Amino acid sequence: MKPALLPFDEALVSLLAQASPAAGDERIDIAAAGGRVLAADIRSALDVPPRDNTQMDGYAVRRADLLQATPDRPVRLPVTQRIAAGHVGRPLAAGEAARIFTGGLIPEGADAIVMQEMAAVEGDTVSFAHCPAPGEWIRRAGEDIRSGSVILAAGARLTAQATGLAASVGLASLPVRRPVRVGCFFTGDELAMPGEPLRPGAIYNSNRYVLGALIRAMGCELVDLGNVPDTLAATRDALRRAAQGNDLIVTSGGVSVGEEDHVKPAVEAEGELRMWQIAIKPGKPLAYGRVRRGAAAGFAHFIGLPGNPVSSFVTFLLLVRPFLQRLQGITEVAPRALPMRADFDWPKPDRRREFLRARINANGGLDLFPNQSSAVLTSTVWADGLIDNPPQHPIARGDVVHFLPFSELTK
């Protein structure tokens, strides 16, 4: 009797329970911090903006001077100073106006800005046909950031915006977690490398480039051990080499129980292994284990992915990606699913949870790639993401489905 398939959510919880942040932090220049993961909360040591300033080009005024201003009886004031961004003006006396430019500091005594489009200039004077509201067009000190507040939380991946925010409070360097190191190899005597002649029965190894690119895109250090012959001795040797200095070993292929599938006995010989048959399509077979580091202390995590290219791609996105994020110290690893309209029919769903390749069309709905086979890698290029479809759940045109964009699954 075959063992029951493990539900996807249960498999993910079990997998993530094994992951804890890899040890090691460093402080690096902010210019090199993009894509890295923060090791500590970042607090601002100053208010942003540090002082009240103007949001507009215009005139700094005292409202009390303009209370009687109307279109029929404008109030005229002398312009007594000019304040550009980066300069400090002198206090504004009653009955005066100051020419001021965006970002300029509000002079003492002024309590509003009249933008230049609402003022009429005549020589050294300016007239106003209305009275501004209190604080009009003034950006207050600390309006964006308060001194002492947390502006970036530990465990956040640093985007371009995040590094800009850190720079805006004067930080030249940031504490980040060291990159997670991933050793990767691929099993199968049928595998050939691009550029080589394709012998009978051989296929080019696309998984090496898909997985390598995904691992690097996550900010990890990749140790690519290439293709490994289909022998137990070669697979054990590759595992021992991959365990040295790496936090995780990822393989593709050989995780079944056939006579030429050597990953299972190799991992069991070099450490420990759990084999899972997960109730998802594509990507049913998955292996998790740990490989001893020999003379070195500890172990490396191991995840074995199926060999079919789409299965390998999908299981990496759904299972390896969140595992790596946890190793990086990221706590929120669930991708955001978007409710979207299906512009197709899917009348014969599988008994497993399906992840269907789909693309956003010009009408804001989803089209389905016509061939959902796990061997059709063109579908992953054509698609914008995956539809997360529950087991035995038919889809009718117009239904709302849960869509996982690749932009959510590849960061």
FENFENNOR-V910913 format. One record per backbone hydrogen bond with DSSP energy under -1.0 kcal/mol. NH is the residue of the N-H (numbers start at 0). CO is the residue of the C=O. Records with the same first field share a line. If there is no record, write none. Layout:
NH=CO, CO
//
This chain:
5=276
10=6
11=7
12=8
13=9
14=10
15=11
16=12
17=14
18=15
21=326
25=175
27=173
29=171
31=28
32=29
34=157
35=32
37=155
38=174
41=151
43=148
47=144
52=138
53=103
54=136
57=99
58=113
59=97
60=111
64=61
65=62
68=65
69=72
74=127
76=125
78=123
79=96
82=98
86=83
91=107
95=92
96=77
97=59
98=80
99=57
100=82
102=53
103=100
105=51
109=106
110=60
111=60
112=135
113=58
115=56
117=114
118=115
119=126
121=124
124=121
125=76
126=119
127=74
134=110
135=132
137=134
138=52
141=48
142=139
143=47
144=47
147=43
148=145
150=41
151=41
154=37
155=152
157=35
162=158
163=159
164=160
165=161
166=162
167=163
168=165
169=166
170=165
173=27
175=25
176=36
177=23
181=220
182=247
183=222
184=249
185=225
186=251
187=227
190=187
191=202
195=192
201=198
202=189
204=191
205=203
209=205
210=206
211=207
212=208
213=209
214=210
215=211
216=212
218=215
219=214
220=179
222=181
224=183
227=185
230=228
234=230
235=231
236=232
237=233
238=234
239=235
240=236
241=237
242=238
246=180
247=180
248=300
249=182
250=302
252=304
260=257
262=253
265=261
266=262
267=263
268=264
269=265
270=266
271=289
273=287
275=285
277=283
278=5
279=277
280=352
285=275
286=303
287=273
288=301
289=271
290=299
291=269
292=297
295=292
299=290
300=246
301=288
302=248
303=286
304=250
309=373
311=307
312=308
313=309
314=310
315=311
316=312
317=313
318=314
319=314
320=315
322=318
323=319
324=320
325=321
326=322
327=323
328=325
329=324
332=330
337=402
339=400
341=398
342=365
345=394
352=278
353=388
354=280
355=386
357=384
358=366
360=364
363=360
365=340
366=358
368=356
375=372
376=374
378=375
379=376
381=377
382=378
383=357
384=357
385=403
386=355
387=401
388=353, 386
391=349
392=389
394=345
397=341
398=395
400=339
402=337
403=385
405=383
407=404
408=404
409=405
//
